[in-house]
């Protein structure tokens, strides 16, 4: 292991004690305080996924971020006072910080400073399992770190150890480290190209069989649904980005074979470096014949999540794919009360419970996608048979495009696809 690799490994070592964090977000023009707090809740979930504990959340209403420190001077003093008084380990911002903002904030706060991209990169680094995913995340991490070495290396000497990206070296090593990182980036790009060639060869061998990909916002239950369909045992946790690696499984329903892929979840403000680095993994989505868009219907921002996924699909060139919309976790949504029951409820009670009209939603989203959506619960099995029949119907449509003369009682030889996992 090189000196640089040992140094960076030290940065990512996990602290023996759980670290504490405060979160910071701006309330932009046209944004409500409630929306900002909901976004901070997601940031807190990301922080928990990394392994740290959120102890406080700060918001500030600003039209645009302060060029020097992102927040105003008064808010910075408030954050600094809290961090010093409660010996907080890190401050996490819900937006990307420029290298100079991060340097200035660390100089002022005297603790580790994360922005949203760095937080997600660290989570991906912990979650990646395959050689491809590890190479992709490592490449994105080095590309992120390169312009930030001046800030980072200066503060490594007072590193207390911990969850995040800091460790020990000095300013005199910065130029050497920059050169080492540039070399590492070049090597990782070469390695990734080789892996991509292998993936392309593997995907070419799948021609002649319908390919289906699960997509959706992170933590909506894609892996649970994958396990349900394929009867496999893919990691499914109540954490963001439980799945980073793309997984492909063979499935046969009513004598029709198809390949099902579970892909990395999307999220607001997904770092550009990660999207770029994961393009080869996202080929599973681009080359799919059908997308199963899984939505957590119990989440208060599920409509925003749908928009984020659709925007990301358009960004990677998969926005024109047929989409089978699946509203998951319906068991966590209270059933709509009768008209008589609603007459005895206050407006606050109605809003607090978040009652949803499934029939109205089905009609609205069915018109948008052209495919009737399904409401189900992959966790407890609710409406699973309804989902299964809907999936068979859509897979058959795609199968007939490949085999126009397919007959219902035809026996399909699946042996040609035995080594596609």
C-alpha positions as CSV (number, residue, x, y, z in Angstrom):
1,X,0.0,0.0,0.0
2,X,1.4,3.4,-1.0
3,X,2.0,6.2,1.5
4,X,-1.0,8.2,0.0
5,X,-3.3,5.1,0.2
6,X,-2.3,4.5,3.9
7,X,-3.0,8.2,4.6
8,X,-6.4,8.1,3.0
9,X,-7.2,4.8,4.7
10,X,-6.5,6.4,8.0
11,X,-9.0,9.2,7.1
12,X,-11.8,6.7,6.6
13,X,-11.1,4.6,9.7
14,X,-14.2,4.4,12.0
15,X,-14.0,6.0,15.4
16,X,-14.5,3.7,18.5
17,X,-17.2,6.2,19.7
18,X,-20.1,7.4,17.7
19,X,-19.4,11.0,16.5
20,X,-21.9,13.8,16.8
21,X,-22.9,16.2,14.1
22,X,-24.9,19.4,13.6
23,X,-26.7,20.0,10.3
24,X,-27.0,23.2,8.4
25,X,-29.4,24.2,5.6
26,X,-30.4,27.4,3.9
27,X,-34.1,28.3,3.3
28,X,-34.0,29.7,-0.3
29,X,-36.5,32.0,-1.9
30,X,-39.8,30.2,-2.6
31,X,-39.0,27.5,-0.1
32,X,-40.9,27.1,3.2
33,X,-39.3,26.3,6.6
34,X,-41.2,23.0,6.6
35,X,-39.6,22.0,3.3
36,X,-36.1,22.9,4.7
37,X,-36.8,20.9,7.8
38,X,-37.9,17.9,5.7
39,X,-34.7,18.1,3.7
40,X,-32.7,18.2,7.0
41,X,-34.5,15.1,8.1
42,X,-33.2,13.4,5.0
43,X,-29.7,14.8,5.8
44,X,-30.0,13.4,9.3
45,X,-30.9,10.0,7.8
46,X,-27.8,10.2,5.6
47,X,-25.7,11.1,8.7
48,X,-27.1,8.1,10.6
49,X,-26.3,5.9,7.6
50,X,-22.7,7.1,7.8
51,X,-22.6,6.2,11.5
52,X,-22.8,9.6,13.2
53,X,-25.5,11.1,15.5
54,X,-27.3,14.3,14.7
55,X,-27.6,16.5,17.8
56,X,-28.9,19.8,16.4
57,X,-30.2,21.4,13.1
58,X,-29.6,25.0,12.0
59,X,-31.5,26.8,9.3
60,X,-31.0,30.3,7.9
61,X,-33.1,32.2,5.4
62,X,-30.8,33.6,2.7
63,X,-31.5,34.3,-1.0
64,X,-28.0,33.0,-1.9
65,X,-25.2,31.4,0.0
66,X,-22.5,33.6,1.5
67,X,-19.4,33.5,-0.8
68,X,-17.0,33.1,2.1
69,X,-18.7,30.9,4.6
70,X,-22.0,29.8,3.0
71,X,-24.0,31.2,6.0
72,X,-24.1,34.7,7.4
73,X,-21.6,35.8,10.1
74,X,-24.3,35.9,12.8
75,X,-25.4,32.3,12.0
76,X,-21.8,31.1,11.9
77,X,-21.2,32.5,15.4
78,X,-24.3,30.7,16.6
79,X,-23.1,27.4,15.1
80,X,-19.5,27.9,16.4
81,X,-20.9,28.6,19.9
82,X,-23.0,25.4,19.9
83,X,-20.1,23.3,18.5
84,X,-17.7,24.5,21.2
85,X,-20.1,24.2,24.1
86,X,-21.2,20.7,23.3
87,X,-17.9,19.5,21.8
88,X,-19.6,18.5,18.5
89,X,-17.4,16.5,16.1
90,X,-18.6,17.7,12.7
91,X,-20.8,20.2,10.9
92,X,-22.7,18.9,7.8
93,X,-24.2,21.2,5.2
94,X,-27.1,20.2,3.0
95,X,-25.4,21.8,-0.1
96,X,-22.1,21.5,-1.8
97,X,-19.4,23.8,-0.5
98,X,-16.6,25.3,-2.6
99,X,-13.0,24.5,-1.6
100,X,-12.6,28.0,-0.2
101,X,-15.9,27.9,1.8
102,X,-14.9,24.5,3.3
103,X,-11.4,25.8,4.2
104,X,-12.9,29.0,5.8
105,X,-15.5,27.0,7.7
106,X,-12.9,24.6,9.1
107,X,-10.7,27.5,10.1
108,X,-13.6,29.1,12.0
109,X,-15.3,26.1,13.5
110,X,-12.1,24.0,14.2
111,X,-14.0,20.7,13.5
112,X,-14.6,18.5,10.5
113,X,-16.8,20.1,7.9
114,X,-18.9,18.0,5.4
115,X,-20.9,19.0,2.5
116,X,-23.7,16.9,1.0
117,X,-21.4,15.4,-1.7
118,X,-18.7,14.4,0.7
119,X,-21.2,12.7,3.0
120,X,-22.7,10.7,0.1
121,X,-19.3,9.8,-1.2
122,X,-18.3,8.4,2.3
123,X,-21.5,6.4,2.5
124,X,-20.9,4.9,-1.0
125,X,-17.4,4.1,0.0
126,X,-18.6,2.1,3.0
127,X,-21.4,0.4,0.9
128,X,-19.5,-0.6,-2.2
129,X,-18.9,-4.4,-2.5
130,X,-17.9,-5.3,-6.1
131,X,-14.7,-4.3,-7.8
132,X,-16.6,-2.1,-10.2
133,X,-18.5,-0.2,-7.5
134,X,-15.4,0.3,-5.4
135,X,-13.4,1.6,-8.4
136,X,-16.3,4.0,-9.3
137,X,-16.6,5.4,-5.8
138,X,-12.8,5.7,-5.3
139,X,-12.5,7.6,-8.6
140,X,-15.3,10.0,-7.6
141,X,-13.7,10.5,-4.2
142,X,-10.3,11.3,-5.6
143,X,-11.9,13.7,-8.1
144,X,-13.7,15.4,-5.2
145,X,-10.6,15.6,-3.0
146,X,-8.1,16.9,-5.6
147,X,-9.2,20.6,-5.4
148,X,-9.6,20.4,-1.6
149,X,-6.2,19.1,-0.6
150,X,-5.0,22.5,0.7
151,X,-7.9,22.7,3.1
152,X,-7.9,19.0,4.0
153,X,-4.2,18.4,4.6
154,X,-3.9,21.5,6.8
155,X,-6.4,20.1,9.3
156,X,-5.3,16.5,9.3
157,X,-2.7,17.2,12.1
158,X,-5.5,17.9,14.6
159,X,-7.6,14.9,13.5
160,X,-9.3,13.3,16.4
161,X,-10.1,10.2,14.4
162,X,-13.6,9.4,13.3
163,X,-16.2,8.6,10.8
164,X,-15.1,11.0,8.1
165,X,-12.4,12.2,5.8
166,X,-9.5,13.7,7.7
167,X,-6.1,12.4,9.0
168,X,-2.4,13.5,9.4
169,X,0.0,15.2,7.0
170,X,1.5,18.6,6.4
171,X,1.3,21.5,3.9
172,X,4.8,20.5,2.5
173,X,3.3,17.3,1.1
174,X,0.4,18.9,-0.8
175,X,2.1,19.1,-4.2
176,X,3.3,15.5,-3.9
177,X,-0.1,14.4,-2.9
178,X,-1.8,16.2,-5.8
179,X,0.6,14.5,-8.2
180,X,-0.1,11.1,-6.6
181,X,-3.9,11.7,-6.7
182,X,-3.7,12.7,-10.4
183,X,-1.8,9.5,-11.1
184,X,-4.3,7.5,-9.1
185,X,-7.2,9.1,-11.0
186,X,-5.6,8.1,-14.3
187,X,-5.1,4.5,-13.2
188,X,-8.7,4.2,-11.9
189,X,-10.1,5.5,-15.2
190,X,-8.0,2.9,-17.0
191,X,-9.2,0.2,-14.7
192,X,-12.8,1.3,-15.0
193,X,-12.6,1.2,-18.8
194,X,-11.5,-2.5,-18.6
195,X,-14.3,-3.3,-16.2
196,X,-16.8,-1.5,-18.5
197,X,-15.6,-3.6,-21.5
198,X,-16.3,-6.7,-19.5
199,X,-19.7,-5.4,-18.5
200,X,-20.5,-4.5,-22.1
201,X,-19.6,-8.0,-23.3
202,X,-21.8,-9.5,-20.5
203,X,-24.7,-7.2,-21.4
204,X,-24.4,-8.2,-25.1
205,X,-24.8,-11.8,-24.2
206,X,-28.2,-11.0,-22.7
207,X,-29.7,-10.1,-26.1
208,X,-32.8,-12.1,-26.8
209,X,-34.2,-11.8,-23.3
210,X,-36.3,-9.1,-21.7
211,X,-34.4,-6.9,-19.3
212,X,-36.2,-5.2,-16.4
213,X,-34.6,-2.7,-14.0
214,X,-35.8,-1.5,-10.6
215,X,-35.3,2.2,-10.1
216,X,-36.4,4.7,-7.5
217,X,-35.4,7.0,-4.8
218,X,-33.1,5.6,-2.2
219,X,-34.7,3.5,0.6
220,X,-38.1,2.9,-1.1
221,X,-37.9,-0.9,-0.8
222,X,-36.3,-1.9,-4.2
223,X,-34.1,-4.6,-2.7
224,X,-37.1,-6.0,-0.6
225,X,-39.1,-6.2,-3.8
226,X,-36.2,-7.8,-5.6
227,X,-36.0,-10.5,-2.9
228,X,-39.7,-11.0,-3.2
229,X,-39.7,-11.5,-6.9
230,X,-36.5,-13.6,-7.2
231,X,-36.6,-15.3,-3.8
232,X,-33.0,-14.2,-3.3
233,X,-31.3,-12.7,-0.2
234,X,-30.1,-9.2,-1.3
235,X,-29.2,-6.8,1.5
236,X,-32.3,-4.8,2.4
237,X,-32.0,-2.3,5.3
238,X,-33.9,0.8,6.5
239,X,-30.9,2.9,5.5
240,X,-30.1,5.2,2.6
241,X,-28.1,3.5,-0.2
242,X,-28.3,0.0,1.3
243,X,-27.6,-1.1,-2.3
244,X,-24.7,0.5,-4.2
245,X,-23.8,-2.4,-6.5
246,X,-26.0,-3.4,-9.4
247,X,-27.5,-6.9,-9.0
248,X,-29.0,-9.0,-11.8
249,X,-31.1,-12.1,-11.2
250,X,-32.9,-14.5,-13.6
251,X,-36.7,-14.7,-13.2
252,X,-39.3,-16.9,-15.0
253,X,-43.0,-15.9,-14.6
254,X,-45.7,-17.9,-16.5
255,X,-43.0,-19.4,-18.7
256,X,-41.5,-16.1,-19.7
257,X,-37.9,-15.5,-18.7
258,X,-36.5,-12.1,-18.0
259,X,-33.6,-10.5,-16.2
260,X,-34.2,-8.3,-13.2
261,X,-31.7,-5.7,-12.1
262,X,-31.6,-3.9,-8.7
263,X,-29.8,-0.6,-9.1
264,X,-28.5,2.2,-6.9
265,X,-31.1,4.5,-5.5
266,X,-31.3,8.1,-6.6
267,X,-31.5,11.1,-4.2
268,X,-31.7,14.9,-4.3
269,X,-28.5,16.6,-5.3
270,X,-26.7,13.4,-6.2
271,X,-23.1,14.4,-6.6
272,X,-22.1,14.9,-10.3
273,X,-18.9,12.9,-9.9
274,X,-20.9,9.9,-8.7
275,X,-23.3,10.1,-11.6
276,X,-20.4,10.3,-14.0
277,X,-18.5,7.5,-12.3
278,X,-21.6,5.2,-12.1
279,X,-22.6,5.6,-15.7
280,X,-21.4,2.0,-16.5
281,X,-23.6,0.7,-13.7
282,X,-26.5,2.9,-14.9
283,X,-26.2,1.1,-18.3
284,X,-28.4,-1.6,-16.6
285,X,-31.1,1.1,-16.6
286,X,-30.3,2.6,-20.0
287,X,-30.4,-0.8,-21.7
288,X,-33.5,-2.1,-19.9
289,X,-36.7,-2.8,-21.8
290,X,-38.9,-1.9,-18.9
291,X,-38.3,0.1,-15.7
292,X,-40.1,-0.7,-12.4
293,X,-40.2,2.7,-10.7
294,X,-40.7,2.0,-7.0
295,X,-42.1,4.8,-4.8
296,X,-42.4,5.0,-1.0
297,X,-46.0,6.1,-0.9
298,X,-45.8,6.6,2.9
299,X,-43.1,9.4,2.5
300,X,-44.5,12.9,2.8
301,X,-42.3,14.0,-0.2
302,X,-43.1,11.0,-2.4
303,X,-44.1,13.3,-5.3
304,X,-40.8,15.2,-5.1
305,X,-39.0,11.8,-5.1
306,X,-40.8,10.8,-8.3
307,X,-39.7,14.1,-9.9
308,X,-36.0,13.5,-8.8
309,X,-36.0,10.0,-10.3
310,X,-37.6,11.1,-13.5
311,X,-35.1,14.0,-13.8
312,X,-32.2,11.6,-13.2
313,X,-33.5,9.1,-15.8
314,X,-33.7,11.9,-18.3
315,X,-30.1,13.0,-17.4
316,X,-28.7,9.5,-18.1
317,X,-30.7,9.0,-21.3
318,X,-33.4,6.6,-20.0
319,X,-36.3,9.0,-19.8
320,X,-38.2,7.4,-22.7
321,X,-38.4,3.9,-21.2
322,X,-41.7,2.2,-20.4
323,X,-42.3,2.7,-16.7
324,X,-44.3,0.4,-14.4
325,X,-45.0,2.6,-11.4
326,X,-45.2,0.7,-8.0
327,X,-46.3,2.6,-4.9
328,X,-44.7,0.6,-2.1
329,X,-45.2,0.7,1.7
330,X,-49.0,1.2,1.4
331,X,-49.3,-0.5,4.8
332,X,-47.8,2.6,6.4
333,X,-50.5,4.9,4.9
334,X,-53.7,5.1,7.0
335,X,-56.8,4.2,5.0
336,X,-59.0,7.1,3.9
337,X,-61.9,7.5,6.3
338,X,-65.5,7.5,5.2
339,X,-67.3,10.8,4.5
340,X,-69.2,10.4,7.8
341,X,-65.9,10.0,9.7
342,X,-64.3,12.9,8.0
343,X,-67.2,15.2,9.1
344,X,-66.1,14.7,12.7
345,X,-62.4,15.4,12.0
346,X,-60.6,18.7,12.2
347,X,-58.6,20.1,9.2
348,X,-55.4,19.6,11.3
349,X,-56.3,15.9,11.9
350,X,-56.9,15.4,8.1
351,X,-53.5,17.0,7.2
352,X,-51.6,15.3,10.0
353,X,-52.7,11.8,9.0
354,X,-51.9,12.3,5.3
355,X,-54.8,10.4,4.0
356,X,-54.3,9.5,0.3
357,X,-56.9,8.7,-2.4
358,X,-55.3,5.7,-4.0
359,X,-57.9,5.6,-6.8
360,X,-57.3,9.2,-7.7
361,X,-53.5,8.7,-7.7
362,X,-53.8,5.6,-9.8
363,X,-55.8,7.5,-12.4
364,X,-53.4,10.5,-12.5
365,X,-50.2,8.5,-12.7
366,X,-51.7,6.0,-15.1
367,X,-52.3,8.8,-17.6
368,X,-48.7,10.0,-17.2
369,X,-47.0,6.7,-17.7
370,X,-49.5,4.8,-19.9
371,X,-49.3,1.8,-17.5
372,X,-51.7,1.4,-14.5
373,X,-49.7,1.8,-11.3
374,X,-49.9,-0.7,-8.4
375,X,-50.2,-0.1,-4.7
376,X,-48.6,-2.7,-2.6
377,X,-46.4,-3.6,0.4
378,X,-43.3,-5.7,-0.4
379,X,-42.7,-6.0,3.4
380,X,-45.9,-7.6,4.4
381,X,-47.1,-9.0,1.1
382,X,-50.1,-6.7,0.5
383,X,-51.3,-6.8,-3.1
384,X,-48.3,-8.9,-4.2
385,X,-50.4,-11.0,-6.5
386,X,-51.8,-7.8,-8.1
387,X,-48.2,-6.6,-8.7
388,X,-47.2,-10.0,-10.1
389,X,-50.0,-10.0,-12.6
390,X,-49.2,-6.4,-13.6
391,X,-45.5,-7.3,-14.1
392,X,-46.3,-10.3,-16.2
393,X,-48.5,-8.2,-18.4
394,X,-45.8,-5.6,-19.0
395,X,-43.0,-8.2,-19.5
396,X,-45.2,-10.1,-22.0
397,X,-45.5,-6.9,-24.1
398,X,-41.7,-6.6,-24.2
399,X,-41.2,-10.3,-24.9
400,X,-43.5,-10.0,-27.9
401,X,-41.4,-7.3,-29.3
402,X,-38.4,-9.8,-29.3
403,X,-40.5,-12.8,-30.3
404,X,-43.6,-11.6,-32.2
405,X,-44.8,-15.1,-32.9
406,X,-44.6,-16.3,-29.2
407,X,-47.4,-18.5,-28.1
408,X,-48.7,-18.8,-24.6
409,X,-47.9,-22.5,-24.3
410,X,-44.5,-22.2,-25.9
411,X,-41.7,-23.8,-23.9
412,X,-38.8,-21.3,-23.7
413,X,-35.3,-22.7,-23.6
414,X,-33.6,-20.8,-20.7
415,X,-30.3,-22.6,-20.8
416,X,-28.7,-20.0,-23.0
417,X,-29.0,-17.5,-20.2
418,X,-27.7,-19.7,-17.3
419,X,-24.5,-17.7,-16.7
420,X,-25.8,-14.2,-16.6
421,X,-25.7,-13.4,-12.8
